[in-house]
């Protein structure tokens, strides 16, 4: 059986099968984007139909382990591709999640500085085949059975952050720490935890990477569980978690 407040060096599909039904309050994750990043242990350039089939598998496990009032926040591109073929991952994932049983709540967006200055125009100064850049990423927010929390808990979000996040455009900085080939910031995870969960809730990240979600959980007094397939990333994640715990004991 999987224990909470730990991460595991294993495939998330195998790991999540060991999590009991209805035991998680919130899922926060940013899955591989399927854009050819070399993770060392995962093929990140699947045909898109295969990629979305794989997403349906891990999202189905997320649905199973969530409580009835559980929520999920998935970060992905709004739109990507070439002039010849484009896809909208957020839209596709939303459709997949609806088929699984998730109910849709909203999509928040944040500006990705790595995409903002792309200069691919397609047919320059012509309506022939212009390329329209999409310099935002989206946070798809869905829930299992009910949006309202079944029981009242302790919220730790500030007034200003609550107002800012509920407006749907999040001020998240692109992570550049270089711990993995593709990082998302502790600030992103912190915002999800603060807005969508209570202190003491249990949070799952199927793609833990360098432990970003776990670090945010430790800082906000949430429990966490997650998986990372790459052994090098897993070791870095464990080291970060231990450093974070040691820093907390100093105060």
DRENMI-412200 format. One record per residue (C-alpha): x, y, z; residue number from 1; residue in one letter. Coordinates in steps of 0.2 Angstrom, whole numbers, plus 5000, padded with zeros to 4 digits. Each point is the difference from the previous one (the first is absolute). Example, Ala and Ser with C-alpha at 12.3 -4.5 7.8 and 13.67 -1.06 7.14 Angstrom:
# DRENMI-412200
- 5062/4978/5039/1/A
- 5006/5017/4997/2/S
This chain:
# DRENMI-412200
- 5000/5000/5000/1/X
- 5006/5018/4996/2/X
- 5004/5011/5015/3/X
- 4996/5018/4999/4/X
- 5014/5014/5003/5/X
- 5011/4990/4988/6/X
- 5005/4999/4982/7/X
- 5003/4984/4991/8/X
- 5012/4996/4986/9/X
- 4988/4991/4989/10/X
- 4988/5002/4985/11/X
- 4984/5010/5006/12/X
- 4988/4988/4992/13/X
- 5007/4986/5011/14/X
- 5002/5011/5015/15/X
- 4983/5007/5000/16/X
- 4992/4983/5000/17/X
- 5007/4998/5018/18/X
- 4991/5015/5006/19/X
- 4983/4997/5008/20/X
- 4984/5005/4992/21/X
- 4994/5017/5006/22/X
- 5015/5005/5010/23/X
- 5007/5016/4991/24/X
- 4993/5017/5002/25/X
- 5009/5009/4985/26/X
- 5010/4995/4985/27/X
- 5013/5013/4994/28/X
- 5011/4995/4985/29/X
- 5008/5005/4984/30/X
- 5002/4985/4989/31/X
- 5013/4997/4986/32/X
- 4995/5012/4986/33/X
- 5003/4987/4986/34/X
- 5012/5013/4991/35/X
- 5016/4989/4999/36/X
- 5008/5004/5017/37/X
- 5013/4987/5004/38/X
- 4995/4994/5018/39/X
- 5012/4985/4999/40/X
- 4987/4988/5005/41/X
- 4984/5005/4990/42/X
- 4997/5002/4981/43/X
- 4993/5018/4999/44/X
- 4996/5000/4981/45/X
- 4985/4988/4999/46/X
- 4987/5001/4986/47/X
- 4987/5012/5007/48/X
- 4987/4987/5001/49/X
- 5011/4988/5010/50/X
- 5005/5015/5011/51/X
- 4982/5004/5004/52/X
- 4996/4981/5003/53/X
- 5014/5000/5013/54/X
- 4993/5016/5008/55/X
- 4983/4991/5002/56/X
- 5009/4986/5009/57/X
- 5008/5011/5014/58/X
- 4985/5012/5001/59/X
- 4988/4985/5003/60/X
- 5011/4995/5015/61/X
- 5000/5018/5006/62/X
- 4981/4999/4999/63/X
- 4999/4984/5010/64/X
- 5012/5006/5014/65/X
- 4991/5017/5002/66/X
- 4987/5002/5014/67/X
- 4983/5005/4994/68/X
- 5003/5018/5003/69/X
- 5018/4998/4993/70/X
- 5007/5012/4987/71/X
- 5013/4999/4987/72/X
- 5011/5014/4992/73/X
- 5010/4995/4984/74/X
- 5012/5012/4992/75/X
- 5003/4998/4981/76/X
- 5001/5010/4984/77/X
- 4985/5009/4993/78/X
- 5005/4997/4982/79/X
- 5016/4993/4992/80/X
- 5006/4993/4984/81/X
- 5005/5005/4982/82/X
- 4991/5009/4986/83/X
- 4997/4982/4993/84/X
- 4993/4992/5016/85/X
- 4994/5009/5017/86/X
- 4992/4993/5015/87/X
- 4992/5007/5016/88/X
- 5006/4990/5014/89/X
- 4989/5009/5013/90/X
- 4985/4997/4990/91/X
- 5004/4982/4996/92/X
- 5003/4996/5018/93/X
- 4984/5009/5006/94/X
- 4991/4988/4988/95/X
- 5009/4985/5006/96/X
- 4996/5005/5018/97/X
- 4982/5003/4997/98/X
- 4999/4982/4992/99/X
- 5008/4993/5016/100/X
- 4987/5009/5011/101/X
- 5009/5016/5005/102/X
- 4989/5015/5000/103/X
- 5007/5016/4993/104/X
- 5003/5016/5010/105/X
- 5012/5012/4992/106/X
- 5016/5003/4990/107/X
- 5012/5013/5007/108/X
- 5015/5006/4989/109/X
- 5017/5007/5004/110/X
- 5013/5007/4988/111/X
- 5014/4989/4995/112/X
- 5015/5011/4996/113/X
- 5009/4986/4990/114/X
- 4986/5002/4987/115/X
- 4996/5018/5001/116/X
- 5014/5006/4987/117/X
- 4998/4986/4987/118/X
- 5001/5007/4983/119/X
- 4993/4987/4989/120/X
- 4988/5009/4989/121/X
- 4995/4987/4987/122/X
- 4996/5010/4985/123/X
- 5007/5017/5004/124/X
- 4988/5015/4997/125/X
- 4988/4989/4991/126/X
- 4984/4991/5004/127/X
- 5006/4985/4990/128/X
- 5006/4990/5016/129/X
- 5004/5011/5015/130/X
- 5007/4991/5015/131/X
- 4991/5006/5016/132/X
- 5011/4998/5016/133/X
- 4992/4996/5016/134/X
- 5011/5006/5014/135/X
- 4990/4994/5015/136/X
- 4999/4984/5009/137/X
- 4983/4995/5008/138/X
- 4995/4992/5017/139/X
- 4986/4989/4997/140/X
- 4989/4999/5016/141/X
- 4988/4986/5002/142/X
- 4992/4990/5014/143/X
- 4993/4983/5004/144/X
- 4982/5000/5006/145/X
- 4997/5017/5009/146/X
- 5009/5016/4999/147/X
- 4995/5006/5018/148/X
- 5011/4992/5013/149/X
- 4990/4987/5011/150/X
- 5008/5007/5016/151/X
- 5007/5016/5005/152/X
- 5019/5001/5003/153/X
- 5013/5013/5003/154/X
- 5004/5012/4985/155/X
- 5017/5009/5000/156/X
- 4998/5011/4984/157/X
- 5002/5019/5001/158/X
- 4986/5011/4995/159/X
- 5011/5008/4986/160/X
- 5005/4983/4993/161/X
- 4982/4993/5001/162/X
- 4994/5015/4989/163/X
- 5014/4999/4988/164/X
- 4999/4981/4997/165/X
- 4981/5000/4998/166/X
- 5001/5012/4986/167/X
- 5008/4986/4990/168/X
- 5016/5008/4994/169/X
- 5014/4994/5012/170/X
- 5016/5009/5002/171/X
- 5012/4985/5000/172/X
- 5018/5002/4995/173/X
- 5008/4987/4988/174/X
- 5011/4988/5010/175/X
- 5018/5001/4995/176/X
- 5009/4990/5014/177/X
- 5006/4987/4988/178/X
- 4998/4985/5012/179/X
- 4990/4991/4986/180/X
- 4998/5002/4982/181/X
- 4983/5007/5003/182/X
- 4995/5009/5016/183/X
- 4985/5009/5007/184/X
- 5002/5012/5014/185/X
- 4997/4998/5019/186/X
- 4989/5016/4998/187/X
- 4988/4990/4988/188/X
- 4998/4986/5012/189/X
- 4998/5012/5014/190/X
- 4986/5009/4992/191/X
- 4991/4984/4996/192/X
- 5001/4994/5018/193/X
- 4995/5016/5007/194/X
- 4985/5003/4989/195/X
- 4994/4982/4999/196/X
- 5004/4991/5016/197/X
- 5000/5001/5019/198/X
- 5015/4999/5012/199/X
- 5002/4982/5004/200/X
- 4993/4993/4983/201/X
- 5009/4987/4990/202/X
- 5007/5005/4983/203/X
- 5005/4988/4986/204/X
- 5012/5004/4986/205/X
- 5002/4986/4988/206/X
- 5015/5008/4991/207/X
- 5010/5007/5015/208/X
- 5016/5005/4990/209/X
- 5011/5009/5013/210/X
- 4987/5000/5014/211/X
- 4993/5017/4996/212/X
- 4982/4995/5006/213/X
- 5007/4991/5015/214/X
- 5010/5016/5005/215/X
- 4985/5010/4999/216/X
- 4990/4988/5011/217/X
- 5014/5000/5013/218/X
- 5000/5019/5001/219/X
- 4981/5001/5001/220/X
- 4997/4985/5012/221/X
- 4992/4988/4987/222/X
- 5003/4981/4998/223/X
- 5007/4995/4984/224/X
- 5004/4984/4989/225/X
- 5007/4999/4983/226/X
- 5010/4990/4987/227/X
- 5015/5003/4990/228/X
- 5007/4988/4987/229/X
- 5017/5007/4997/230/X
- 5012/4994/5014/231/X
- 5011/5016/4998/232/X
- 4985/5011/5002/233/X
- 4993/4989/5015/234/X
- 5017/5002/5009/235/X
- 5000/5019/4998/236/X
- 4982/5001/5006/237/X
- 5004/4990/5015/238/X
- 5014/5011/5004/239/X
- 4989/5016/4998/240/X
- 4987/4993/5012/241/X
- 5013/4996/5013/242/X
- 5007/5017/4999/243/X
- 4983/5008/5001/244/X
- 4996/4990/5015/245/X
- 5016/5005/5009/246/X
- 4998/5018/4996/247/X
- 4983/4999/5009/248/X
- 5007/4993/5015/249/X
- 5011/5015/5002/250/X
- 4986/5011/5004/251/X
